[in-house]
Amino acid sequence: MTRYRLSPEAESDLDEIKRYLTEQSGGGVARHVLHEIRLALRFLAATPGARHKREDLTDEPVRFWSVFSYMIVYDPAMRPLGVARVLHGNQDLETLFRKQPPRV
Protein backbone atom coordinates (compact mmCIF):
# COMPACT_ATOMS: atom_id res chain seq x y z
CA MET A 1 0.00 0.00 0.00
CA THR A 2 1.29 3.46 -0.87
CA ARG A 3 1.68 5.74 2.08
CA TYR A 4 1.54 9.39 2.93
CA ARG A 5 1.87 11.43 6.08
CA LEU A 6 -0.32 14.42 6.87
CA SER A 7 1.14 17.41 8.68
CA PRO A 8 -0.91 18.70 11.64
CA GLU A 9 -2.04 21.57 9.39
CA ALA A 10 -3.20 19.15 6.67
CA GLU A 11 -5.14 17.11 9.24
CA SER A 12 -6.78 20.31 10.46
CA ASP A 13 -7.51 21.34 6.85
CA LEU A 14 -9.30 18.03 6.19
CA ASP A 15 -11.33 18.37 9.40
CA GLU A 16 -12.34 21.88 8.35
CA ILE A 17 -13.27 20.71 4.83
CA LYS A 18 -15.43 17.96 6.30
CA ARG A 19 -17.13 20.34 8.74
CA TYR A 20 -17.77 23.02 6.13
CA LEU A 21 -19.08 20.66 3.44
CA THR A 22 -21.28 18.80 5.92
CA GLU A 23 -22.83 22.08 7.08
CA GLN A 24 -23.22 23.53 3.58
CA SER A 25 -24.06 20.51 1.44
CA GLY A 26 -24.61 17.51 3.66
CA GLY A 27 -22.68 14.43 4.69
CA GLY A 28 -22.86 12.76 1.30
CA VAL A 29 -21.04 15.58 -0.44
CA ALA A 30 -18.45 15.78 2.35
CA ARG A 31 -17.78 12.02 2.14
CA HIS A 32 -17.49 12.16 -1.65
CA VAL A 33 -15.02 15.05 -1.66
CA LEU A 34 -12.89 13.55 1.13
CA HIS A 35 -12.91 10.18 -0.66
CA GLU A 36 -11.60 11.85 -3.84
CA ILE A 37 -8.93 13.69 -1.85
CA ARG A 38 -7.81 10.39 -0.28
CA LEU A 39 -7.67 8.74 -3.72
CA ALA A 40 -5.50 11.61 -4.94
CA LEU A 41 -3.22 11.26 -1.91
CA ARG A 42 -2.71 7.56 -2.65
CA PHE A 43 -2.02 8.37 -6.31
CA LEU A 44 0.50 11.06 -5.36
CA ALA A 45 2.22 8.72 -2.90
CA ALA A 46 2.71 6.26 -5.78
CA THR A 47 3.64 8.99 -8.29
CA PRO A 48 5.15 11.83 -6.25
CA GLY A 49 6.48 13.86 -9.18
CA ALA A 50 3.11 13.89 -10.91
CA ARG A 51 2.30 17.54 -10.55
CA HIS A 52 3.94 20.92 -10.75
CA LYS A 53 5.74 23.44 -8.59
CA ARG A 54 4.30 26.90 -7.99
CA GLU A 55 7.32 29.12 -7.59
CA ASP A 56 4.99 32.10 -7.81
CA LEU A 57 3.49 31.00 -4.47
CA THR A 58 6.41 29.56 -2.49
CA ASP A 59 10.11 28.76 -2.59
CA GLU A 60 9.51 25.59 -0.56
CA PRO A 61 10.16 22.30 -2.44
CA VAL A 62 6.46 21.42 -2.63
CA ARG A 63 4.15 20.52 -5.47
CA PHE A 64 0.45 21.09 -6.02
CA TRP A 65 -2.40 18.80 -7.10
CA SER A 66 -6.03 19.85 -7.53
CA VAL A 67 -9.08 17.89 -6.42
CA PHE A 68 -12.28 19.77 -7.21
CA SER A 69 -11.70 23.23 -5.65
CA TYR A 70 -8.99 22.02 -3.26
CA MET A 71 -5.22 22.11 -3.61
CA ILE A 72 -3.11 19.35 -2.10
CA VAL A 73 0.30 20.78 -1.23
CA TYR A 74 2.91 18.05 -0.80
CA ASP A 75 6.64 17.37 -0.66
CA PRO A 76 7.45 14.77 -3.34
CA ALA A 77 10.88 14.02 -1.84
CA MET A 78 9.57 12.73 1.49
CA ARG A 79 8.93 9.03 2.18
CA PRO A 80 6.23 8.46 3.06
CA LEU A 81 4.89 11.33 0.97
CA GLY A 82 4.59 14.46 3.11
CA VAL A 83 1.34 16.38 2.78
CA ALA A 84 1.74 19.95 4.02
CA ARG A 85 -1.74 21.38 3.40
CA VAL A 86 -5.10 20.78 1.72
CA LEU A 87 -6.53 24.21 0.92
CA HIS A 88 -9.40 25.68 -1.02
CA GLY A 89 -8.17 27.24 -4.25
CA ASN A 90 -10.05 30.50 -3.60
CA GLN A 91 -7.85 31.26 -0.61
CA ASP A 92 -5.08 33.81 -1.02
CA LEU A 93 -2.36 31.17 -1.06
CA GLU A 94 0.46 33.63 -1.73
CA THR A 95 -0.32 35.63 1.43
CA LEU A 96 -0.96 32.48 3.45
CA PHE A 97 2.35 30.91 2.41
CA ARG A 98 4.23 34.15 3.06
CA LYS A 99 2.95 34.08 6.66
CA GLN A 100 3.30 30.31 7.09
CA PRO A 101 5.35 28.45 4.47
CA PRO A 102 3.94 25.01 3.54
CA ARG A 103 6.14 22.52 5.38
CA VAL A 104 5.56 18.95 6.44
N, C-alpha and C positions, 0 to 999 in steps of 0.2 A: 504494500500500500504506500502511495506517495504521501509525504508528510509536509506539514507546514506548521509554523509557530506564530501565534498572534501576539503582538505587543499588547501591553495593558490598554493602550489607546485604541487599538484595533478591536479588542474585546468590548470596550466601552462603546465604540462606534456601532458595532453590530447590535448591542443591546438597545442603543438609541434608535437605530433603524427599525428594529422589531417593535419597539414601543410606539414610535411615530406611525408606522404603517398599520399597526393594529388599531390604533385610535382613529386614523383617517380613513382606512379602507377595509378594515376587518382582518381577522386572523388568517384567512385563506390567502389573501394577497401577501401578507407578511411572510407566511411560510413559503410561498412560491418564490419571492424575491430572495429570501435567505438561502433557500435550496439552490438557486441559480448562482448565488455568490459562492456557496460551498463547492459547487461543481467547478467554478472558475478557479478557486483556490487549489483544488486537486489537479486541475489541468496545468496551472502555473508551476506547481511543485514538480510536475513531471517534465515541464518544458519551460524552465525559468527565464530563458532569454527571449520568450515569445513576443514581448511587447517592446515599447519604446521608452526612451528617457524623455524627460521634460526639463531640459536645462533652462528654459524660460521660467520655471517654477522653483527649482532647487538645484543646488550643487551636490546634494547627497547622491550616492550611487544607487538610486532607486529607479524602478520602472513603474509604469502605469498600465492598468488594464480596466476596461469599462465593462460594467454589467448593468444594463438598463441605465439609470441616471447616476449610478455610483461608480466611483473610481477606487480600485484596489491599488494601494501603493505598497510595493514590496521590494525587497533586496534580493536580486537573483543570485548573488554570490553565497548567501547563507545556506547551510544545510542543518536541519531542515529549512525550507524556504522561510524567510522572515517577512512577515506581513506587518508593515508599520501602521497603516491606517486604511479605513474603508470610509470614504467621504462622498457626500453628494456633490455632483459636478457643478451645481449652481453656487456652491460656496466660493468665497474669494480665497482660492488655494494659495495664491502668491503671498498674500498678507498672512495667512495662517502659517505657512511654512517659514516665512521670515521670522515670526514670533516663536514658532516651535518647529524646528526642522524635523522631517519625517525619519525617525530612526527606530530600529527594532531593538 
